[in-house]
């Protein structure tokens, strides 16, 4: 082989059939060779990855970029810098921006703006709330549609009007229209009528504390989640839509997805890192609004790990959701006025690598739920999600022995804080490479705005 742009040699390379010690040759942003050490002689740049693991770059299918409209929290550049720092090479945004992405025109405007700002590759999943716009949005290159079943009470963000459907007839119509496109429909499950009843019981007692908020979302063993998931799975059965259920956090929800899969139906599920690593009662007491989101009791966390390891859970979506400290601090007195969610995208690989070192899952399973499966479900495989000749050279090189402490000072997200501040981890990404271009080296992001590209579905 002639001289190549990049040679990554001597690493342990993940493949769907198992890890192999190999050299990777990269030319023109693509993997052009995968062979035994010493197979490729010359390169403009060489990385010796001996003793390191090389995995396909992570794909985060659930990132809140906050751009446009809420760039005091985050913008596309800071979000994708955090992604690069965390080993993520493709980040997919959500429609709760301003204006919300509900039309083809808004989608095109957002994508063109993001092309100038992205440090890693990107796409954006628009809302599927306007049936007439769904065919055009699919043609414009989105990877999926997103609908919220939740609406905010006590605040007006992040679940603002225009991106949610709470009437079952309208939601069913959206299922039908999305089914025609062949794309997945991502749904944030939530039974709003039940939540209205449950949360008002706390309000009548004058309790709007973080603890009350945490309990309200988990009352009756997670009934607001499970009733919504049951409805979604029934809609899927009638319409044939590719259904992707977000925020899985209850044993009942996991079991419903498991049964749908056993029936051979295209139902997939996502778990968020905060559900596994952050949402304990101890943290509700200590961190309050800085860990909410939701509380996930130990038995429910155990069910999530089981679902990850037996294949019921298909992927990890970060739900990266930065808010300012000022916005969060309101929650100490009234959590219903404080927006939910926290920064996640920079830290989650480190948390999962630590879990691998602790024996909670294998590295193979981790790669499948963070890269391989997302690429297949969201239609970018085999361009993304695998290291093979012809695929994009999206590589995350990890050191399983590297020990670090996560801190606010090293975060790239605009809000400048992480809920994992002070947490010790073992296992970290040391290089992030997007289409053969290094965007992170030893924890420092060196990629520039415009390095990332828009990634539409692979057309077959």
N, C-alpha and C positions, 0 to 999 in steps of 0.2 A: 504493500500500500504506500502511496506517496505521502509526503509530509502532511500532517493534519493540523487543525487549529488547536486542539486540546487533547491531551492524553491523560486519563486518570488510571493509574496503574496500581496493581497489587492489592486492590481492595476486595472485601467480601461483598459480592454483588447479589442483591436480591433478585430472583426470578420467580415466576409462578410455580416452577417446579422445584424450587429450593435455592439456597445460596451457593454461589460458586466463587472461587478465587479467580479474578479475571482482570484484564485491562479493557478499558473503554476508549475507543477512538471517536472523536467528534469533529465533524466538518460541516460548515454551513448551518450550524444550529441543530444538526441531526446526529443521532448515533449512527456511525458508519462502520463500526467494527466492535465486536465483542469476542475476545479470545484469551487464550492462556497468557500468563505473564510473559512479556518479551515478544509478543506477536507483532507489535507495532513499534517501529524504530524511532521515528522522528516526529516532533510536534513543536508548534510555536510556544506552547505552554504545557508543562507537565506538573501534575499533582501526584505525589506518592501517597497513596491511601493505605499503606500497609498497616494492618491492625485496626482498620476502620471498616465500618459497614457503609455500603453505598446503596441507597434506596431511591426509587422514583420520587421526585419532588412531591410534597404533600399537596392535596387539592382540598381547599376549604370551600364547601358548597353553601356556606351559611355565614357570610360576613356582613356586618352592618358598617358600611363605609362612611355613612353620614353625609355623603357628598352627592348632590348639592343640598343646600338648605340648612345644614346643621354642622357646618365646618368649624364652629367653635369647639366641637367635641373631637372631630376627626375629619380628614379629607382623604382623597384617594391616594395621595402620596404618602402621608404618614401611616395610613392603614397598610399599604403595600410594603413600606419599610419594615413595619412590625412583622408582616408576613415573611419577608426575606430573612429577618433575624430569627424567625422560628422554623425555618426549613420549608416554608410554603411557597410553591412556584405558580399556583393558580388560585386566585381568590375571586369568589363569586358574590356579588352584592345583592342586597335586598331592597324592595321597593318603597320602604318607609323613609323616603327622602322628600324634598320639597322643590318642585312639584313632584308628587308621587308618580312613579312610572306606570301609568295605566293606558298610555296611548303610544302608537308607533312613533309619532313625532317626538314625544318626550324621550322615548328610548334612544332614538338616533342622536338626539342632542346630548344626552348623557354619555353615550359611548364615544362620540367624537371628542368630548371634553376629557374623558378618562384616558384616551390614547396619549394625551400630552403629559399625564400625571403619573401613570402606573410604573412602579419599579419592578413588579412581577406581572405575569400574565393575568388576565382578568376577563370576566363577563359579568352580567347583571341579570337577575331574574325579575322580570316585571310582574306586576299584579295581574291576576286573571279575573278582575271584578267587572270588566266591561266586555261582554260577550262579543260585540262587533269588532273589537280590536284584537282579539286573540289570534285569528289567522295571520294578520299582518305582522304581529309581534313574533310569531313563530318564524315567518319568512325573514325577519330582520336579524335572526341569528341567536335568539335567547336559548338557553339550555333547559329551562323549565319555567313554570309559572308558580307564583307564591300567593297564597290567600291566608289571611288571619281570621280565625273565628272569634278572637278576643277583641273587645273594645275597652278603652281606658275609662276608669271611673275615678274621679278625683284629680285627673291630669289630662293633658291633650296629646301626649307623646310617650312612648314610641308607636302606639297603635292608633294612629289618627284616621279620620274618615277618608274613605276612598280606596282603602287597601284591604278592607275586611268585608265579609259577607256573613250575616247573622240570621238571615231568613233561609230556611232549608230549601225552599223552592229555588231561590236565586243561586244558592250554592250548588244544587243539583244541576242547574242549567250550565254553570261554569264547568262542572265535571264533564258534561256532554260535549261542550265546545273544545275543551282541552284534549279530550279523547281523540277528536278528529285530527289533531296535530301530531299525535304520537309522542309528544313530549311528556315528561313527568309533571305532576301537579303536587307541589309542596304545600302542606297545610299545617298551620299552627293550631292544634286541637284545643278546644275550650268550649265548655257549655256555659254560655254567658247568662242564661236565665237562672241556672243553678247558682252561679257565682254571685249574681245580684242578691239572691236570697241569703246565701251564706255570709257574705261580707257585711250585709246590713245588720246581722245579729251582733257582730263585733262593734259596729258603729253605734248601735243603740246603747251598748255598754260603755261607750266613750273610749274604746280601746282601738287606736290606730297605730299601735307600736309595730316595730319590725316583727316581734314575736306573733302578734295577732295576724299580720299579713301572711307570715309563713304558715301558720296553722290554717288560715282560711283556704289557701291554695291546696292544702293537703287533707282537709276535713273529709270524713267518711271514706278514708282510705283512698283518696284521690279521685272522688266521684266526678269532679268536673272534667278530668282528663278522660276517664274511661268511657263515660257516656258519649263524649264527642268522638272518640276513636271508633266506638261501635257504629256510630252514624256514618263516619267516613268510610269504613270498610264495607258497610252495606251499600253505600252509594257506588263504591268501586265495583262491587259485584254486578250492579245493574248497568253500569256504563262501560266497563272495561278500561277505564282510565288507569294509566300508570300512576299509582298513588304513593307518595313519599311523605310519611308522617314524621313531623318534627317533634323535638323536645320529649322523647320517650323517657318516662321516669317512674312508671308504676308497673308492678308485676302483672296487673290485669291487662294493661296495654301491650306489654311484651307477649303475653299469652295469645292475645287476639291476632297479633302479627304472625306469631308462630303458626297458628291454625290457618290463616290465609295463605301462607307460604306452602303449607302441606297440601292445600287445595290447588297449588300451581298458579296462584294469582299474582299479578305484578304489583305486589305491595312491599314496600321497603320502609325501613325505619332508621332514624337518626338518634344518637345520644350525644349530649353536649358535655364537654370536659368538666364544666362546673358541677354537673350532677354527680360526678364521681369523686372530685377532688376538693370541692369547696362548700357544698350545700349541707353541711352538718348543723345540728342544733347548737353545738359549741360555737360555731362561727356565726350563727344567727345572733347569739347572745353577745359575742365579742365584736363582730364586724358590722352587724345590723344591715343597713342599706348597702354596704359594700360587698355583701355576699348574696344579695337578693336581686332578681330572680326568685328562686323557689327553694324551699327546704325539701330535702330528700331523705327520709328516714333510713336507718341502716338496712332494714329488710328489703327496702326498695332498691338501695344501692347494690345489694347482693344479687338481686334479680337482674339488674343491668349488667353486672359483670358476667353472670351466667349467660345472658343473651348475647353478649359480645363473644364469648368463647365458644358457644354452640352454633354461631352463625345466624342467629335470629336478628341481631342488630347488624345492619349493613355498613354503616359508616359513622364517622365522627364529624359533626359540623360544629365549629367553634361557638357559634352564636356570639362572636366578638361584638361587644356592645358597649363602647366607651361613653361615659357621661362625666361631666366635670364634678369635682369635689363639692362645689356649691350646690349642684343639683342633687347629689347624693345625700348631703348633710341634712336636707329637709326631712329625710326619711326617719331620722331619730325621733322626731315628734309625730309625723304623719307619713307612714310609709306609702300610703296610697297617693301621695303627692310627689313621691320620688320615682323617677324612671327606673325600671328594672334592667339588670344586665351589667356586665363588667368587661373590661379588656381581657381577651383570651388568646388571641392568635399567636402572639410571640412566645407564650409560655407552654402551650399544651403539649407540644412534642416532648419537651423536657419532662413534663409530668408523666407522660405515658412511657418514656424510656426508663424512668425511675420505677414505674410499675412493672416493666419487663424485668428489670434487675431484681425486683422483689418477687417475681414469679407469678404475678397476677394475670399475665397473658404472655404469649410468645411474640418475638419480633415479627415473625411471619404474619401473625394475626393483626398486629399493629399496622403493618404496611397495607394489608388488605382493606382495613377499615378507614385508613387515612389517604389512600392514593388509588390502589387498584380498583376497589369497588366504586368509589366516587366517579372515576373515569368511565366505567362501564355503565353505571346507572344514568349519568348525565351526558352520555353520548360523545365523549371526547377520546375514547379508547379506539385504536391503539396509539393515537398521536401522543396522548398523555397516559400516565398511570402505570407505565411499564418501561423497563430498560431493554430495548431490543433494536436491532438494525432497522432504521427507517423512522423510529419514534423520535420525538423532540428530546434533545439532551437536557432534560430536567432532572437534575441529580441533587440529592441531599446526602452529604457525607456526614456520618455521625460517629462520635466517639463514645462508646458505651461505658467507658471508665471515667470520663470527665466529670468532676464534681464542681458544682456551682451553687451560689445562693442567688435566688431571684430577688431583684431589688427594683424599687421605683426609679432609681437613678439610671438604670440601663434600659428602661423601656422606651420604645420609639413612638408609641401611641401619643397623640397630641395631649390627652388629658394628664399624662405624666404620672400615672399611678397604676399599680397592678394589685389585685386582691391576693396575690401570692407573695407579696413582699416579705422577705425574710425566710422563705421556704427553701430548704436545702434539697438539691436534686442530684441524681447521678445518671449521666447520659445526656448528651447535648449535640445539636448540629454544629459542625465546625465550618462547613462550606454549604452555600446554597447556590446552585447553578441553574440558570434559566436559559434554555435553548443554547447551551454552550457558553453563556456569558456568566461570569461570577458576579453575584450581587451581594453576597455576604461571605466574609472571610474571618474566622476566629471571633465571631460575635459582633463584628463591625460591618454595618451595611455600607457597601461601596457602589451599589447600583444607583442609577440616576433616573429621575422622572423621564418617561418615554422609553425606557428599556423594556417595559412590559408591552405585550400585544393583546389585542382582542381575540378571543378564542371562541369561535362558533362551533356548533356540533359538527362532527365528522360525517360527511354525506356519503352514504354507501349506495 
